[in-house]
Amino acid sequence: MSRLDNCRPMNTWFKKLDTRPIVISGSSIVESEEQLLNTARELKKVDQVKIFQAGVWKPQIEKKSFGDRGIDILQWLNQVKQETGLLTMVEVASPKHVEMCLRHNVDILWIGARTSSNPFSVQELGSALQGMSVPVMVKNPINPDINLWIEALETINKAGISRLAAIHRGFYPFEKTRLRNIPKWEIPIELKSRFHNLPIICDPSHIAGGKKYVPEMAQKALDLNMDGLMIESHFNPSDAISDREQLLSPADLDHVLRGLVCRLSSIDDSEENRLENYRDQIDSVDSQLIELLAQRMNIVEGIGEYKAEKNMTILQLQRWEKVREKGIELGKSLGLSEPFITQLLRMIHKEAILKQNEVMNRK
């Protein structure tokens, strides 16, 4: 059993507001004392925001920011706590960052995507956190590697950090899409299915890359029962030195949060029985699907034996195109989307090719 199974659920170390998500907001880059304090003061007016994030060290734009003034910014954050009562949260990328944050009473630390992608950096942070009790949140690596994400989380957990959470901020796309990062929702879903107690926060700002997509990504995260949202805000987004396209003003953030629908993860027993009936039906259909796929692969094995006997190639392109076209046509007539049917048929075809290749090599 992974140590992550022993993580403390978020509601044991941070009080949620009824069914609403935990909301973290602020700027990932601190530009000035004025910008930091004005943003925090405005965010204090947004009821759902309880944690104020601040990027103290940002080496990629250090010439534009206060990246070399960590102590000053940490002192400003203490002023934020005194004025607003908000908890403070800072990104750390080195043991020195950890030491400085803890010395200046930062409430929560987070590990960024670039750092979580490097096991050596994560190990250094784990050593620096040994014996500490501060909560830590770990963003997913820049590439969609769930095992690398789990490794980073486990490394921090082994340092004795049980108040641990994951942050889903999407993954760098291979090609340009409407979003800045590809969500690949199946990865945080798989993470949650493996570690039920591990809280997962969604970062719609970095997934969206543009403020118009933030509400859509935030709602999707809530529909998937994520524990909170991390949304970037700036008191004057048009003057921000970085990521201004995805920044919301505190007033706009409040509007977005009020428009989100918070759904229940469970209901009373009588209604739950109805849901279980539906689930039983799905289980039955799934079993039939798997049995049919097994039957199909048995037929594929016979085809492989025939092709081996006749010295034929495995890939028959015209046949594959015909199968795909017929499948898409039938799927659409039954109300299934073309992308779904196309992906499903490709997976089945790929498995069929592997099966035939196995048969032919055996022969």
QUITA-V247641 format. One record per backbone hydrogen bond with DSSP energy under -0.5 kcal/mol. CO is the residue of the C=O (numbers start at 0). NH is the residue of the N-H. E is the energy in kcal/mol with one decimal. If there is no record, write none. Layout:
co=CO nh=NH e=E
co=CO nh=NH e=E
This chain:
co=1 nh=4 e=-1.6
co=2 nh=5 e=-2.2
co=3 nh=6 e=-1.7
co=8 nh=11 e=-2.1
co=9 nh=12 e=-1.8
co=9 nh=13 e=-2.1
co=13 nh=15 e=-0.5
co=15 nh=17 e=-1.0
co=16 nh=19 e=-2.4
co=21 nh=23 e=-0.5
co=21 nh=228 e=-3.0
co=22 nh=49 e=-1.8
co=22 nh=50 e=-1.3
co=23 nh=230 e=-2.4
co=24 nh=52 e=-2.7
co=25 nh=232 e=-2.7
co=26 nh=54 e=-1.4
co=28 nh=30 e=-0.6
co=29 nh=65 e=-1.3
co=31 nh=35 e=-2.2
co=32 nh=36 e=-2.7
co=33 nh=37 e=-2.7
co=34 nh=38 e=-2.0
co=35 nh=39 e=-2.2
co=36 nh=40 e=-2.6
co=37 nh=41 e=-2.0
co=38 nh=42 e=-2.3
co=39 nh=43 e=-1.8
co=41 nh=44 e=-1.0
co=42 nh=45 e=-1.8
co=44 nh=46 e=-0.8
co=45 nh=48 e=-1.5
co=47 nh=22 e=-0.9
co=47 nh=49 e=-0.5
co=49 nh=86 e=-2.2
co=50 nh=24 e=-2.4
co=50 nh=52 e=-0.6
co=51 nh=88 e=-2.3
co=52 nh=26 e=-0.9
co=53 nh=55 e=-1.0
co=53 nh=90 e=-0.8
co=54 nh=29 e=-1.9
co=55 nh=57 e=-0.6
co=57 nh=60 e=-1.7
co=58 nh=61 e=-1.1
co=60 nh=63 e=-1.7
co=60 nh=64 e=-1.1
co=65 nh=68 e=-2.4
co=68 nh=72 e=-2.1
co=69 nh=73 e=-2.5
co=70 nh=74 e=-1.9
co=71 nh=75 e=-2.1
co=72 nh=76 e=-2.3
co=73 nh=77 e=-1.4
co=74 nh=78 e=-1.4
co=75 nh=79 e=-1.9
co=76 nh=80 e=-2.2
co=77 nh=81 e=-2.1
co=78 nh=82 e=-2.5
co=79 nh=83 e=-2.8
co=79 nh=84 e=-0.6
co=80 nh=84 e=-1.6
co=86 nh=51 e=-3.7
co=87 nh=107 e=-2.0
co=88 nh=53 e=-2.1
co=89 nh=109 e=-2.3
co=93 nh=97 e=-1.8
co=94 nh=98 e=-2.5
co=95 nh=99 e=-2.4
co=96 nh=100 e=-2.6
co=97 nh=101 e=-2.4
co=98 nh=102 e=-1.9
co=99 nh=103 e=-1.2
co=100 nh=105 e=-2.5
co=101 nh=104 e=-1.3
co=106 nh=134 e=-0.7
co=107 nh=89 e=-1.9
co=108 nh=136 e=-2.3
co=109 nh=91 e=-2.5
co=109 nh=111 e=-0.5
co=110 nh=138 e=-2.8
co=111 nh=115 e=-2.7
co=112 nh=116 e=-1.0
co=112 nh=141 e=-0.7
co=114 nh=117 e=-1.9
co=116 nh=118 e=-0.6
co=117 nh=121 e=-2.2
co=118 nh=122 e=-2.2
co=119 nh=123 e=-1.8
co=120 nh=124 e=-2.0
co=121 nh=125 e=-2.6
co=122 nh=126 e=-2.2
co=123 nh=127 e=-1.9
co=124 nh=128 e=-1.7
co=125 nh=129 e=-0.6
co=126 nh=129 e=-0.8
co=128 nh=131 e=-2.7
co=134 nh=108 e=-2.3
co=135 nh=164 e=-1.9
co=136 nh=110 e=-2.8
co=136 nh=138 e=-0.5
co=137 nh=166 e=-2.6
co=141 nh=171 e=-2.2
co=142 nh=144 e=-2.5
co=143 nh=145 e=-0.6
co=144 nh=148 e=-1.7
co=145 nh=149 e=-2.6
co=146 nh=150 e=-2.5
co=147 nh=151 e=-2.0
co=148 nh=152 e=-2.3
co=149 nh=153 e=-3.0
co=150 nh=154 e=-2.2
co=151 nh=155 e=-1.8
co=152 nh=156 e=-2.4
co=153 nh=157 e=-2.6
co=154 nh=158 e=-0.7
co=155 nh=158 e=-0.7
co=155 nh=160 e=-1.3
co=156 nh=159 e=-1.9
co=158 nh=130 e=-1.8
co=159 nh=161 e=-0.9
co=161 nh=7 e=-2.1
co=161 nh=163 e=-1.6
co=162 nh=135 e=-2.2
co=163 nh=198 e=-0.7
co=164 nh=137 e=-2.5
co=165 nh=200 e=-3.3
co=166 nh=139 e=-1.9
co=166 nh=168 e=-0.7
co=167 nh=202 e=-3.1
co=170 nh=181 e=-2.8
co=178 nh=176 e=-0.6
co=179 nh=172 e=-0.6
co=181 nh=170 e=-2.2
co=183 nh=186 e=-2.3
co=183 nh=187 e=-0.6
co=184 nh=188 e=-2.0
co=185 nh=189 e=-2.1
co=186 nh=190 e=-2.3
co=187 nh=191 e=-2.4
co=188 nh=192 e=-2.1
co=189 nh=193 e=-1.6
co=190 nh=194 e=-2.0
co=194 nh=197 e=-1.2
co=196 nh=198 e=-0.6
co=198 nh=165 e=-2.8
co=199 nh=226 e=-2.2
co=199 nh=227 e=-0.9
co=200 nh=167 e=-3.3
co=201 nh=203 e=-0.7
co=201 nh=229 e=-2.8
co=202 nh=206 e=-1.4
co=203 nh=207 e=-2.9
co=204 nh=208 e=-2.7
co=206 nh=179 e=-0.9
co=206 nh=180 e=-1.8
co=207 nh=179 e=-0.8
co=209 nh=212 e=-1.8
co=209 nh=213 e=-0.6
co=210 nh=213 e=-0.7
co=210 nh=214 e=-0.6
co=212 nh=216 e=-2.2
co=213 nh=217 e=-2.7
co=214 nh=218 e=-2.5
co=215 nh=219 e=-2.1
co=216 nh=220 e=-2.0
co=217 nh=221 e=-2.0
co=218 nh=222 e=-2.6
co=219 nh=223 e=-1.3
co=220 nh=225 e=-2.1
co=221 nh=224 e=-1.9
co=226 nh=21 e=-1.9
co=227 nh=201 e=-2.5
co=228 nh=23 e=-3.0
co=228 nh=230 e=-0.5
co=229 nh=204 e=-0.7
co=230 nh=25 e=-0.7
co=231 nh=247 e=-1.6
co=233 nh=236 e=-0.7
co=235 nh=238 e=-2.1
co=236 nh=239 e=-1.6
co=242 nh=245 e=-1.4
co=242 nh=246 e=-0.6
co=243 nh=246 e=-0.6
co=244 nh=210 e=-2.4
co=247 nh=233 e=-1.9
co=248 nh=252 e=-2.7
co=249 nh=253 e=-2.3
co=250 nh=254 e=-1.8
co=251 nh=255 e=-2.4
co=252 nh=256 e=-2.8
co=253 nh=257 e=-2.1
co=254 nh=258 e=-1.1
co=255 nh=258 e=-0.6
co=255 nh=259 e=-0.6
co=256 nh=259 e=-0.9
co=259 nh=261 e=-0.6
co=260 nh=262 e=-0.7
co=267 nh=271 e=-2.3
co=268 nh=272 e=-1.8
co=269 nh=273 e=-0.9
co=270 nh=274 e=-1.9
co=271 nh=275 e=-2.5
co=272 nh=276 e=-1.8
co=273 nh=277 e=-1.7
co=274 nh=278 e=-2.3
co=275 nh=279 e=-2.6
co=276 nh=280 e=-1.9
co=277 nh=281 e=-2.2
co=278 nh=282 e=-2.7
co=279 nh=283 e=-2.0
co=280 nh=284 e=-2.4
co=281 nh=285 e=-3.1
co=282 nh=286 e=-2.1
co=283 nh=287 e=-1.8
co=284 nh=288 e=-2.6
co=285 nh=289 e=-2.4
co=286 nh=290 e=-2.3
co=287 nh=291 e=-2.6
co=288 nh=292 e=-2.4
co=289 nh=293 e=-2.1
co=290 nh=294 e=-2.1
co=291 nh=295 e=-2.4
co=292 nh=296 e=-2.3
co=293 nh=297 e=-1.6
co=294 nh=298 e=-1.8
co=295 nh=299 e=-2.5
co=296 nh=300 e=-2.0
co=297 nh=301 e=-1.4
co=298 nh=302 e=-2.1
co=299 nh=303 e=-2.5
co=300 nh=304 e=-2.0
co=301 nh=305 e=-2.1
co=302 nh=306 e=-2.7
co=303 nh=307 e=-2.2
co=304 nh=308 e=-2.1
co=305 nh=309 e=-2.3
co=306 nh=310 e=-0.5
co=306 nh=311 e=-2.9
co=307 nh=310 e=-0.6
co=313 nh=315 e=-0.5
co=314 nh=316 e=-0.6
co=315 nh=319 e=-2.3
co=316 nh=320 e=-2.6
co=317 nh=321 e=-2.0
co=318 nh=322 e=-2.5
co=319 nh=323 e=-2.6
co=320 nh=324 e=-2.6
co=321 nh=325 e=-2.4
co=322 nh=326 e=-2.4
co=323 nh=327 e=-2.6
co=324 nh=328 e=-2.3
co=325 nh=329 e=-2.5
co=326 nh=330 e=-2.8
co=327 nh=331 e=-2.7
co=328 nh=332 e=-1.7
co=329 nh=333 e=-1.1
co=330 nh=333 e=-0.6
co=330 nh=335 e=-3.0
co=331 nh=334 e=-1.4
co=336 nh=340 e=-2.2
co=337 nh=341 e=-2.8
co=338 nh=342 e=-2.4
co=339 nh=343 e=-2.5
co=340 nh=344 e=-2.9
co=341 nh=345 e=-2.1
co=342 nh=346 e=-2.1
co=343 nh=347 e=-2.2
co=344 nh=348 e=-2.8
co=345 nh=349 e=-2.7
co=346 nh=350 e=-2.1
co=347 nh=351 e=-2.1
co=348 nh=352 e=-2.4
co=349 nh=353 e=-2.1
co=350 nh=354 e=-2.3
co=351 nh=355 e=-2.6
co=352 nh=356 e=-2.6
co=353 nh=357 e=-2.1
co=354 nh=358 e=-2.1
co=355 nh=359 e=-2.8
co=356 nh=360 e=-2.3
co=357 nh=361 e=-1.8
co=358 nh=362 e=-2.0
